[in-house]
């Protein structure tokens, strides 16, 4: 108090003697202890109180206050706080003088020392509240009286001027933004004042001197991060005329996850929409265009049917759900219509792509637009008027193309995809009945031609695959032989068992047992798959398979099969299930006897033929054991089991085929299954495989990437090849090659297109590839090549790729998919993936292995039916976690530690620019979703970056978004960085206070 009294006495002496500013400065320093701020003794409060002690302000004392501010005797925060405390708002002259004073110092407000930083945000909030009070009081008096004095009018003008200056200062807005998270009660009062001001202005028709004053008041009352400047580094969608991101991403996802429900794809596309800033119109256009692009370059094989089914059956539901999720909760819904306006706009854009549509019309021998939209009216995506309009726009071109082809074009599988939905419904309906003959008639027609493939594709994309499988399993269970049943009924039951077993085995081979079967299913087929079936990348221990055999049944089978005169097995003695489980024991005895030359080759052939003649599923069970056995023996011992498998593939005579009903279809399906199993273990040497090749991996990659570059998008076959290269070379190797292709582009347009494709390819395994990118690729690449081509614009594109991958990896799928990287595979009959390490795996489970080993990744969970597609909320699949999970967390921590080293010096370098670009893009593209990532930022990274990056690139919007302002620590860090930024700006631009 002693010093306070001295200060008050000094102010009185200075006023009486009319000291100049310099005299005041000299004498006040005699009172204040050396090195101590005047804030400790409330110097600003003392000066302000003495300045407005009367009815008018004392300009001399206000000058002393300004001089103390310029001489750093008091802080800006203390001055703002003491002014905001002045509550005698009826003294117009005093208030006006304080407003003028604030206008004169507003451009130089900052913090000079650490202790001031915690005070300035709260002081800014209190100042805004004070100005709002003045404004509200003045306009309310005008509302009541209908007039305003000249003094009040001038005070209001000064208030408008101060508000305008406040909103022009980004630093002050950022401090207000931080302070609002601390002074929540004051913020509520500010908003109440703004509401009353707005009401008074409306009622009184008062015209303010500044036209934008009301909007500026609203900005201050409802300050948000969007009001703070942030330099945009992500390209605007308008500048990206042709997008290459949707097609490759869908190509990868349909390849890996054809069984996923609609919500999965919706979440993926929403993530892409946020990253790219697409409108719904642009997104719908890109989705439909992606479907046509992919269909345009796939052959009439299973990828064709899968993509066609995806486009015609799942895509409409994706679009409908995307449209539904755009509605803001609580917002007044638009009038109901029978179409989606954004989709109609997207189709109008698509119609202009004549080359693509001409190609699709030629491929499908029809008007592809009309073919696509004809069923979309039932979902109210478009109405009949739109269908007729778009069809008529393409009619002339379609007719001309048909005329040019002159009927020589072979119809594509695409033409038959829509027709497969009705047979699928018929099959499912028939399987619900107990009529054995009807089920046999229907199921035996399914494998004819490519019907089975088409039905599977439709079932997959419609989410009915698990329903189909469960009913087939039930059908297989119900086909068990009945005691005493003979004659035709017994033959029908055996046929039903055979065809359902073969179809189920084919489905499991295509999609994986983890996708289509329940984990603890107790049916015979599910048990056989778990214990005996050889799946791609899922090995079975032959010793464990043999342990399931019953010696008495094996002896009975051996006796029965070794008699050439035996025409058929006695169904009354053994069930088909018993035979399936005990055939491995028979084959093991046959193999040993053949090795010891107890049996001749003719005897072995006779036994194998007898197995195949009974039921074709028996040859599949036998092949499965032989494949497991081949994994466990030396290379020199493969010949005999291979020859046995080849015998199962030997054609039957016409008499043998005619002796059984529907034998040809079942035999063909069994051949396909056996070939797949054999290929997994021992691929033919002349087979063109994505992995079995003498060509180095790098050359295979370059050839594949060349095809991608020529196509301008990601063909399905290229996606399959890249997935195989990922399995063979590992994530680090593939990501390195992809990044090399990216930074090797010469033109910005090519670089942007390449980055989109690379980003999509990394979704082959987004977690592993993101880990490789952040931990093993980026830092070495920048350190090694920063003086070469890791500069602008390569640096920016590389940082964008990193950020996109982090955001995609961060936005988790469903809870089950978050725990495991689950996949389901699309059809691929020609090439199997799990052959790369066959020789290595064979050694792993050699002699002495007691446990079967599972080398596969967990596969995707089954999908739901069509009715649940629109009910599953996308937010559940793309929820932002509160904390990062491994390996993303360790990868982010690693790259941030590297960044700290990049900015540890004093000079500006490409490394520092990359750090800025990375952090800026992370904030810009991720928004609040990247909060768990930003929490891992090292405490002094931004301060060091600010010191190194001597440009105007870093702005307050970036700094304010880096920290969680709801926490005290976050506010402290934000204010420290903002004040450092402010002082560097003042120093750089030489602003005089």
ROVO-984868 format. One record per residue (C-alpha): residue in one letter; x, y, z. Coordinates in steps of 0.02 Angstrom, whole numbers, padded with zeros to 5 digits, always signed. Each point is the difference from the previous one (the first is absolute). Layout:
REM residues N
AXYZ ...
END
This chain:
REM residues 993
X+00000+00000+00000 X+00148+00113+00029 X+00043-00001-00184 X-00182+00025-00049 X-00010+00157+00105 X+00162+00062-00077 X-00071-00030-00174 X-00160+00096+00040 X+00101+00144+00073 X+00113+00001-00153 X-00152+00008-00116 X-00068+00150+00097 X+00169+00088-00006 X+00018-00036-00186 X-00174+00067-00036 X+00026+00159+00106 X+00170+00035-00079 X-00057-00054-00174 X+00145-00121-00026 X+00041-00054-00174 X-00004-00183-00047 X+00188-00017+00018 X-00003+00082+00172 X-00133-00121+00054 X+00102-00145-00065 X+00157+00055+00094 X-00088+00027+00165 X-00110-00154+00000 X+00154-00109-00020 X+00066+00074+00163 X-00154-00064+00089 X-00008-00173-00079 X+00133-00124+00060 X+00127-00044-00133 X-00057-00138-00117 X-00176-00006+00071 X-00151+00027-00112 X-00127+00134+00045 X-00134-00134-00008 X+00059-00061+00170 X-00052+00168+00076 X-00155+00026-00110 X+00080+00147-00090 X-00123-00012-00145 X-00149+00001+00122 X+00067+00152+00091 X+00026+00099-00161 X-00169-00050-00073 X-00095+00046+00157 X+00084+00169+00011 X-00030+00031-00186 X-00190-00021+00013 X-00029+00059+00177 X-00108+00145-00055 X-00139+00023-00126 X+00126+00019-00139 X+00161-00093-00029 X+00171+00069+00042 X+00100-00010-00163 X+00165+00031+00089 X-00018-00153+00113 X-00057-00104-00149 X+00162+00052-00087 X+00096-00061+00154 X-00091-00166-00018 X+00045-00013-00184 X+00182+00044+00038 X+00006-00132+00137 X-00067-00124-00127 X+00130+00046-00131 X+00138-00006+00130 X-00056-00175+00052 X-00035+00060+00177 X-00174-00078-00013 X-00069-00140-00108 X-00135+00013-00131 X-00100-00130+00094 X+00000+00106+00159 X-00054+00156-00097 X-00142-00092-00087 X-00060-00076+00163 X-00002+00164+00094 X-00095+00088-00140 X-00125-00143-00008 X-00035+00026+00186 X-00060+00179-00027 X-00186-00010+00033 X-00055+00184-00001 X-00064-00014-00178 X-00112+00151+00020 X+00153+00114-00005 X+00003+00017-00188 X+00159+00105-00007 X+00100-00120+00107 X-00060-00152-00097 X+00037+00087-00165 X+00176+00043+00059 X+00031-00181+00050 X-00065-00060-00169 X+00116+00121-00091 X+00144-00060+00109 X-00038-00181-00044 X-00008+00041-00186 X+00172+00080+00012 X+00083-00151+00082 X-00099-00144-00076 X+00122-00034-00143 X+00146-00029+00117 X-00076-00116+00130 X+00113-00146+00044 X+00086-00088+00146 X+00180+00038+00042 X+00034-00123+00141 X-00062-00172+00048 X-00103+00058+00149 X-00109+00109-00113 X-00052-00143-00115 X-00127-00077+00118 X-00087+00169+00026 X-00025+00062-00178 X-00137-00123-00060 X-00111+00038+00150 X+00034+00187-00019 X-00057-00008-00182 X-00164-00084+00050 X-00031+00129+00135 X+00038+00142-00123 X-00123-00067-00128 X-00131-00016+00138 X+00032+00182+00049 X-00017+00064-00178 X-00159-00103-00021 X-00071+00082+00156 X+00035+00173-00070 X-00077-00046-00166 X-00154-00080+00079 X-00029+00146+00120 X+00011+00128-00141 X-00115-00087-00124 X-00128-00041+00136 X-00008+00184+00050 X-00025+00046-00182 X-00137-00132-00013 X-00092+00075+00149 X+00027+00185-00040 X+00008-00003-00189 X+00147+00120+00001 X+00183+00008+00045 X+00112+00144+00054 X+00154+00047-00100 X+00110-00062+00141 X-00087-00169+00003 X+00008-00011-00189 X+00187+00033+00004 X+00023-00130+00138 X-00096-00126-00104 X+00109+00039-00150 X+00157-00029+00105 X-00074-00165+00058 X-00029-00052-00181 X+00177+00054-00043 X+00073-00102+00143 X-00103-00152-00047 X+00057+00015-00180 X+00183+00010+00054 X-00024-00150+00114 X-00070-00108-00139 X+00142+00050-00116 X+00132-00059+00123 X+00022-00188-00016 X+00107-00009+00157 X-00135+00082+00105 X-00134-00113-00074 X+00106-00151+00042 X+00023+00061+00179 X-00188+00028+00013 X-00028-00176-00070 X+00115-00075+00132 X-00075+00108+00138 X-00177-00053-00042 X+00047-00179+00047 X+00052+00066+00171 X-00130+00136+00037 X-00157-00100-00040 X-00117+00103+00111 X+00061+00163-00074 X-00023-00073-00174 X-00182-00038+00039 X-00025+00179+00057 X+00082+00064-00161 X-00121-00101-00104 X-00147+00062+00101 X+00058+00179-00030 X+00018-00033-00186 X-00178-00068-00005 X-00066+00157+00084 X+00102+00112-00116 X-00068-00090-00151 X-00178+00017+00063 X+00021+00185+00038 X+00077+00036-00170 X-00144-00090-00084 X-00134+00090+00101 X+00077+00174-00011 X+00058-00006-00182 X+00162+00081+00057 X+00131+00016-00138 X+00176-00024+00062 X+00147+00098-00069 X+00084-00163-00049 X-00109-00110-00110 X+00081-00160+00059 X-00004+00041+00186 X-00141-00120+00040 X+00087-00143-00092 X+00161+00041+00092 X-00091-00003+00167 X-00068-00171-00044 X+00175-00058-00045 X+00065+00053+00170 X-00147-00079+00093 X+00009-00163-00095 X+00187-00008-00031 X+00050-00163-00082 X+00155-00080-00075 X-00068+00036-00174 X+00023+00188+00035 X+00188-00027+00021 X+00113+00002-00153 X+00069-00167-00057 X+00102-00012-00158 X-00077-00137-00107 X+00121-00127-00072 X-00131-00127-00054 X-00054+00032-00181 X-00175+00067-00023 X-00120-00122-00085 X-00036+00128-00136 X+00182-00007-00054 X-00007-00190-00013 X-00093-00020-00164 X+00029-00188-00013 X+00011-00103+00158 X+00095-00163+00013 X-00035-00043+00181 X-00173-00080+00006 X+00028-00133-00134 X+00163-00074+00068 X-00066+00002+00178 X-00158-00092-00050 X+00102-00120-00107 X+00103-00048+00153 X-00146-00010+00120 X-00109-00106-00115 X+00150-00115-00028 X+00032-00022+00186 X-00172+00024+00077 X-00139-00049-00121 X-00104-00068+00145 X-00001+00162+00100 X-00167+00084+00021 X-00049+00168-00069 X+00050+00096+00156 X+00181-00052-00020 X+00013+00075-00174 X-00100+00153+00053 X+00123+00035+00141 X+00148-00022-00118 X-00074+00120-00127 X-00047+00127+00134 X+00180+00000+00058 X+00055+00033-00179 X-00133+00135-00019 X+00066+00091+00153 X+00180-00012-00059 X-00041+00064-00173 X-00139+00121+00045 X-00119-00072-00129 X-00182+00048-00011 X-00126-00141-00010 X-00021+00034-00185 X+00186-00021-00032 X+00010-00154+00111 X-00148-00087-00085 X+00075+00039-00170 X+00168-00072+00052 X-00080-00158+00071 X-00098-00040-00158 X+00147+00045-00112 X+00112-00112+00106 X-00117-00146-00029 X-00001+00024-00189 X+00189+00026-00007 X+00032-00163+00092 X-00126-00098-00102 X+00072+00069-00161 X+00165-00094+00017 X-00043-00164+00087 X-00027-00159-00099 X-00155-00108+00012 X+00065-00090+00153 X-00045+00003+00183 X+00066+00177+00033 X-00118+00055-00138 X-00150-00080+00084 X+00051+00063+00172 X+00021+00178-00060 X-00158-00008-00103 X-00097-00063+00151 X+00078+00134+00108 X-00048+00135-00123 X-00178-00056-00033 X-00050-00062+00172 X+00107+00084+00133 X+00041+00168-00078 X-00180+00065+00004 X-00010-00037+00187 X+00167+00087+00028 X-00062+00156-00088 X-00165-00003+00094 X+00086-00017+00169 X+00128+00136-00041 X-00144+00116-00043 X-00093-00043+00161 X+00153+00031+00109 X+00021+00177-00067 X-00153+00060+00095 X+00047+00103+00151 X-00091-00055+00160 X-00133+00126+00049 X+00003+00083-00170 X-00167+00020-00087 X-00013-00139-00128 X-00029+00042-00181 X-00164-00047-00084 X-00006-00184-00046 X+00041-00036-00182 X+00013-00158-00103 X+00180+00037-00048 X+00164+00065+00069 X+00042+00169-00080 X+00189-00020+00024 X-00006-00169-00087 X-00092+00073-00149 X+00134+00135-00012 X+00135-00134+00009 X-00083-00097-00141 X-00004+00158-00106 X+00188+00012+00024 X+00021-00183-00042 X-00099+00014-00162 X+00135+00117-00064 X+00131-00139+00011 X-00039-00068-00172 X+00157-00106-00022 X-00028-00100+00158 X-00186-00026-00032 X+00031-00047-00182 X+00124-00133+00055 X-00121-00070+00130 X-00144+00000-00126 X+00110-00099-00119 X+00058-00121+00134 X-00176-00036+00064 X-00090+00018-00167 X-00130+00112+00081 X-00035+00176+00058 X+00100-00014+00162 X-00078+00155+00079 X-00176-00067-00025 X+00058-00172+00057 X+00073+00075+00159 X-00144+00117+00046 X-00147-00112-00040 X-00005-00071+00178 X+00050+00159+00091 X-00177+00069-00008 X-00059-00127+00130 X+00125+00074+00125 X-00055+00177-00047 X+00174+00046-00056 X-00068+00061-00166 X-00174+00000-00073 X-00067-00061-00167 X+00017+00173-00076 X+00186+00001+00034 X+00024-00177-00065 X-00086+00044-00164 X+00096+00163-00014 X+00172-00077+00024 X-00042-00153-00105 X-00057+00110-00144 X+00161+00101+00010 X+00099-00161-00029 X-00123-00085-00117 X+00074+00063-00164 X+00178-00046+00048 X-00053-00172+00063 X-00093-00041-00159 X+00148+00055-00106 X+00118-00109+00101 X-00116-00149-00017 X-00007+00028-00186 X+00189+00006-00011 X+00017-00163+00097 X-00130-00080-00112 X-00045-00128+00133 X+00175-00072+00009 X+00031+00056+00179 X-00010-00141+00127 X-00112+00049+00145 X+00097+00043+00157 X-00033-00079+00169 X-00061+00171+00051 X-00157-00031-00101 X-00043-00154+00105 X+00041+00071+00172 X-00171+00077+00030 X-00084-00161-00048 X+00097-00093+00134 X-00096+00083+00141 X-00160-00095-00039 X+00086-00172-00003 X+00086+00042+00163 X-00166+00040+00083 X-00072-00160-00073 X+00144-00106+00066 X-00014+00076+00174 X-00187-00029+00001 X+00020-00181-00056 X+00132-00035+00132 X-00126+00050+00134 X-00114-00145-00050 X+00020-00182+00050 X-00029-00067-00175 X+00159-00096-00039 X-00039-00025-00184 X-00033+00186-00026 X+00162+00047+00086 X+00099-00122-00107 X-00080+00065-00160 X+00038+00181+00045 X+00176-00022+00068 X+00057-00109-00144 X-00047+00139-00120 X+00102+00131+00093 X+00175-00059-00054 X-00053-00001-00184 X+00105+00123-00103 X+00040+00155+00102 X-00165+00003+00097 X+00085-00047+00163 X+00125+00140-00021 X-00135+00128-00039 X-00109-00055+00145 X+00148+00009+00119 X+00044+00174-00060 X-00177+00063+00026 X-00014-00086+00170 X+00165+00076+00052 X-00038+00182-00041 X-00180-00013+00063 X+00057-00066+00168 X-00089-00167-00023 X+00155-00110-00013 X-00006-00059+00181 X-00185-00038-00018 X+00038-00102-00156 X+00139-00094+00089 X-00101-00034+00158 X-00142-00073-00103 X+00120-00106-00101 X+00073-00066+00164 X-00174-00039+00064 X-00038-00086-00165 X+00161-00101+00016 X-00046-00051+00178 X-00175-00052-00053 X+00070-00110-00139 X+00070-00131+00120 X-00054-00176-00048 X-00152-00065+00091 X+00009-00174+00079 X-00070-00131-00117 X-00024+00124-00143 X+00038-00079-00169 X-00032+00027-00184 X-00030+00166-00086 X-00029+00100+00159 X+00170-00053+00065 X+00082+00052-00164 X-00088+00170+00008 X+00064+00028+00176 X+00177-00045-00051 X-00010+00120-00146 X-00063+00137+00115 X+00143-00032+00122 X+00125+00000-00143 X-00054+00160-00088 X-00024+00099+00162 X+00170-00058+00064 X+00085+00049-00162 X-00084+00170-00008 X+00045+00038+00181 X+00181-00052-00028 X+00011+00112-00153 X-00070+00148+00099 X+00123-00028+00142 X+00143-00008-00125 X-00055+00164-00077 X-00036+00104+00155 X+00086-00090+00143 X-00081-00096+00143 X+00016+00148+00119 X-00113+00102-00112 X-00142-00120-00037 X-00001-00121+00148 X-00034+00031+00184 X+00146-00026+00118 X-00082-00139+00102 X-00119-00080-00125 X-00039-00180+00045 X-00059-00064-00169 X+00097-00139-00086 X+00061+00113-00139 X+00062+00137+00119 X+00093-00130+00104 X+00076-00076-00158 X+00059+00172-00058 X+00079+00041+00168 X+00089-00167+00019 X+00030-00070-00173 X-00018+00125-00143 X+00155+00077-00077 X-00033+00186-00023 X+00110+00128-00081 X+00123+00063+00131 X-00079-00115+00130 X+00100-00158+00023 X-00061-00161+00077 X+00111-00125+00090 X-00021-00169-00087 X+00035-00090+00164 X-00148+00085+00082 X-00112-00043-00148 X+00052-00184+00015 X-00034+00005+00187 X-00184+00027-00039 X-00013-00165-00095 X-00078-00157+00072 X+00109-00152-00036 X-00148-00118-00021 X-00084+00115-00126 X+00165+00025-00093 X+00021-00189-00012 X-00177-00020-00064 X+00026+00136-00130 X+00165-00075-00057 X-00081-00169-00023 X-00147+00074-00095 X+00102+00114-00113 X+00134-00126-00043 X-00127-00122-00079 X-00017+00044-00184 X-00166-00090-00010 X-00075+00112+00134 X-00118+00114-00090 X-00046+00112+00145 X+00023+00019+00186 X-00136-00069+00110 X-00094+00150+00067 X-00076-00102+00140 X+00170-00031+00078 X+00087+00170-00012 X-00068+00176-00010 X+00071+00124-00125 X+00065+00104+00144 X+00096-00151+00068 X+00078-00029-00170 X+00054+00182-00017 X+00086-00002+00169 X+00084-00170-00024 X+00059+00013-00179 X+00165+00081+00059 X+00039-00162+00094 X-00035-00100-00158 X+00112+00111-00107 X+00139-00004+00130 X+00001-00191-00003 X-00005+00002-00191 X+00147+00121-00008 X+00105-00106+00119 X-00043-00159-00094 X+00040+00082-00165 X+00167+00065+00066 X+00041-00176+00061 X-00060-00072-00167 X-00131-00106+00088 X-00128+00080-00117 X+00028+00025-00185 X-00043+00158-00094 X-00149-00090-00076 X-00064-00045+00173 X+00017+00180+00058 X-00090+00062-00155 X-00142-00122+00030 X-00020+00056+00181 X+00000+00185-00048 X-00126-00030-00140 X-00114-00090+00120 X+00009+00150+00118 X-00044+00122-00138 X-00143-00104-00072 X-00101+00000+00159 X-00011+00184+00044 X+00104+00139-00073 X+00014+00079+00172 X+00102-00153+00053 X+00136+00045-00126 X+00001+00177+00072 X+00023-00067+00177 X+00138-00114-00061 X+00087+00142-00092 X-00006+00110+00155 X+00096-00131+00100 X+00124-00028-00140 X+00036+00187-00010 X+00028+00007+00189 X+00114-00151-00016 X+00100+00082-00141 X+00040+00147+00114 X+00083-00116+00126 X+00113-00104-00115 X+00160+00035-00093 X+00002+00061-00180 X+00051-00172-00061 X-00154-00081+00079 X-00129+00108-00090 X-00018-00105-00157 X-00115-00137+00063 X-00128+00113+00089 X+00002+00114-00152 X-00037-00146-00114 X-00143-00051+00114 X-00075+00174-00012 X+00018-00006-00189 X-00096-00163-00001 X-00146+00090+00085 X+00006+00125-00144 X-00008-00137-00133 X-00160+00012-00105 X-00140-00126+00021 X-00069-00099-00144 X-00169+00044-00072 X-00072-00161+00075 X+00061+00049+00172 X-00073+00173-00019 X-00168-00064-00061 X-00013-00119+00147 X-00028+00146+00120 X-00122+00145-00009 X+00079+00172-00023 X+00172-00079+00009 X+00080+00118-00127 X-00036+00158+00100 X+00061-00076+00164 X+00155-00072-00082 X+00046+00168-00077 X-00017+00086+00168 X+00106-00133+00086 X+00135+00023-00133 X+00006+00187+00036 X+00016-00030+00187 X+00137-00131-00020 X+00099+00110-00119 X-00005+00143+00123 X+00061-00110+00142 X+00138-00072-00107 X+00053+00171-00060 X+00017+00062+00178 X+00126-00136+00037 X+00087-00031-00164 X-00036+00124-00141 X+00037-00058-00175 X+00170+00061-00062 X-00072+00078-00157 X-00138+00093+00091 X+00000+00189-00011 X-00012+00051+00181 X+00014+00166+00086 X+00130-00073+00118 X+00074-00155-00080 X+00121+00084-00117 X+00186+00008-00031 X-00017+00186-00036 X+00067+00110+00142 X-00134+00084+00105 X+00056+00173-00052 X-00025-00041-00183 X-00171-00074+00035 X-00046+00158+00095 X+00059+00113-00141 X-00097-00099-00129 X-00155+00007+00108 X+00019+00187+00032 X+00026+00030-00185 X-00171-00077-00032 X-00075+00111+00134 X+00078+00155-00077 X-00061-00045-00173 X-00177-00034+00061 X-00007+00158+00105 X-00085-00096+00140 X+00023-00163+00097 X-00058-00153-00096 X-00059-00147+00104 X+00140-00112-00064 X+00130+00131+00049 X-00076+00010+00174 X+00016-00188+00016 X+00181+00006-00057 X+00042+00139+00123 X-00079-00099+00141 X+00110-00148-00044 X+00153+00112-00004 X-00048+00063+00172 X-00005-00178+00064 X+00163-00046-00086 X+00105+00156+00028 X-00076+00066+00160 X-00079+00167+00042 X+00162+00099+00011 X+00060-00058-00170 X-00165+00035-00088 X-00023+00170+00083 X+00177+00049-00049 X-00035-00044-00182 X-00165+00094+00002 X+00079+00156+00075 X+00141-00007-00128 X-00130+00001-00138 X-00088+00146+00084 X+00151+00113+00018 X+00060-00047-00173 X-00147+00089-00083 X+00049+00160-00093 X-00167+00089-00013 X-00120+00051+00137 X-00149-00081-00086 X+00090-00167-00016 X+00060+00013+00179 X-00175+00031+00068 X-00070-00147-00099 X+00143-00112+00056 X-00025+00047+00182 X-00185-00046-00007 X+00041-00171-00072 X+00142-00029+00124 X-00116+00046+00143 X-00128-00126-00061 X+00130-00137-00024 X+00057+00023+00180 X-00174-00055+00053 X+00052-00176-00047 X+00058+00004+00181 X-00017+00178+00062 X+00070-00034+00174 X+00159-00086-00056 X+00032+00117-00146 X-00027+00155+00108 X+00120-00070+00129 X+00129-00032-00136 X-00025+00174-00075 X+00024+00092+00165 X+00135-00108+00079 X+00107-00062-00144 X-00029+00102-00157 X-00031+00186+00029 X+00143+00049+00114 X+00139-00093-00093 X-00066+00065-00165 X+00001+00182+00056 X+00170-00013+00083 X+00076-00087-00150 X-00076+00102-00139 X-00048+00170+00069 X+00118+00089-00119 X-00062-00097-00152 X-00185-00024-00032 X-00075+00005+00176 X-00043+00183-00017 X-00151+00093-00062 X-00120-00069-00058 X+00056-00178+00042 X+00014+00044+00184 X-00179+00062+00007 X-00070-00152-00090 X+00098-00120+00111 X-00063+00086+00158 X-00177-00007-00067 X+00017-00187-00030 X+00062-00024+00179 X-00145+00100+00072 X-00131-00089-00107 X+00066-00169+00057 X+00000+00050+00183 X-00179+00062-00010 X-00059-00156-00091 X+00090-00111+00124 X-00066+00102+00147 X-00182-00011-00048 X-00036-00174+00063 X-00125-00122-00072 X-00114-00103+00109 X+00059-00066+00166 X+00034-00172-00070 X+00100+00069-00144 X+00099+00112+00115 X+00069-00150+00091 X+00051-00094-00157 X+00041+00050-00176 X-00138-00102-00077 X-00017-00036-00184 X-00113-00092-00116 X+00058-00044-00172 X-00085+00014-00167 X+00002-00138-00130 X+00167-00042-00077 X+00005-00170-00083 X+00157+00018-00103 X+00120+00062+00132 X+00014-00038+00183 X+00093+00111+00122 X+00060-00123+00129 X+00133-00087-00104 X+00145+00117+00029 X+00065-00084+00155 X-00056-00179-00032 X+00175-00073+00014 X+00037+00096+00161 X-00164-00049+00081 X+00025-00182-00048 X+00157-00004+00105 X-00087+00084+00147 X-00126-00141+00026 X+00116-00143-00041 X+00022-00158+00104 X-00039+00021+00183 X-00128+00138-00021 X-00149-00032+00111 X-00097+00160-00023 X-00078+00068-00156 X+00063+00172-00041 X-00106+00143-00062 X+00102+00115-00110 X-00145+00102-00067 X-00063+00169+00049 X-00169+00000+00081 X-00133+00020-00132 X-00144+00120-00008 X-00160-00025+00091 X-00157-00038-00096 X-00115+00134-00058 X-00179+00035+00045 X-00152-00009-00109 X-00063+00137-00111 X-00126+00067+00124 X+00137+00040+00124 X+00108+00091-00126 X-00085+00166+00027 X-00027-00022+00186 X+00181-00018+00055 X+00065+00173+00049 X+00161+00044-00086 X+00065+00085+00157 X+00021-00171+00081 X+00120-00052-00136 X+00101+00160-00004 X+00005+00055+00181 X+00153+00100+00052 X+00086-00089+00145 X+00050+00092+00158 X+00176-00068-00015 X+00102-00078-00139 X+00028-00185-00013 X+00155-00091-00055 X+00086+00004-00121 X-00064+00175-00041 X+00045+00075+00169 X+00182-00055-00004 X+00014+00053-00182 X-00066+00175+00036 X+00113+00018+00151 X+00148-00051-00106 X-00034+00125-00139 X-00026+00140+00128 X+00168-00040+00080 X+00078+00009-00173 X-00085+00168-00028 X+00076+00067+00160 X+00171-00041-00070 X-00045+00080-00166 X-00035+00169+00082 X+00136-00005+00132 X+00116+00112-00102 X-00010+00187-00032 X-00015+00002-00188 X-00146-00024-00117 X+00011-00162-00098 X-00114-00115-00102 X-00011-00110+00155 X-00079+00141+00101 X-00119+00041-00142 X-00054-00183-00006 X-00036+00004+00187 X-00109+00155-00022 X-00092-00075-00148 X-00032-00162+00094 X-00070+00085+00155 X-00101+00127-00099 X-00079-00134-00110 X-00035-00108+00152 X-00099+00143+00078 X-00083+00054-00162 X-00054-00172-00060 X-00033-00085+00167 X-00085+00137+00101 X-00058-00062+00170 X+00022-00181-00054 X+00189+00010+00014 X-00002+00058+00182 X+00076-00166+00059 X+00143+00026-00123 X+00030+00181+00049 X+00009-00049+00183 X+00162-00090-00042 X+00087+00158-00063 X+00161+00034+00096 X-00024+00153+00115 X+00131+00112-00082 X-00020-00056-00181 X-00108+00148-00055 X+00107+00128+00092 X+00155-00066-00086 X-00089-00004-00168 X-00056+00181+00022 X+00179+00053+00031 X+00066-00094-00151 X-00139+00039-00124 X+00026+00186-00027 X-00149+00019-00116 X-00182+00049+00016 X-00060-00177-00036 X-00041-00045+00179 X-00156+00092+00056 X-00103+00010+00158 X-00131-00119-00069 X+00128-00139-00006 X+00068+00030+00175 X-00174+00015+00077 X-00055-00166-00073 X+00153-00098+00059 X-00049-00010+00182 X-00149-00058+00102 X-00059+00167+00068 X-00120-00083+00121 X+00152-00046+00104 X+00103+00125+00098 X+00162-00071-00069 X-00065+00015-00178 X-00046+00182+00026 X+00170+00038+00076 X+00092-00079-00146 X-00109+00089-00128 X+00024+00172+00081 X+00189-00027+00013 X+00011-00042-00186 X-00117+00142-00049 X+00099+00128+00099 X+00163-00060-00077 X-00082+00013-00172 X-00064+00175+00042 X+00168+00065+00060 X+00088-00071-00152 X-00129+00085-00112 X+00023+00166+00090 X+00187-00013-00013 X-00004-00052-00182 X-00117+00137-00056 X+00071+00133+00118 X-00165+00052+00073 X+00021+00150+00116 X-00108+00009+00154 
END
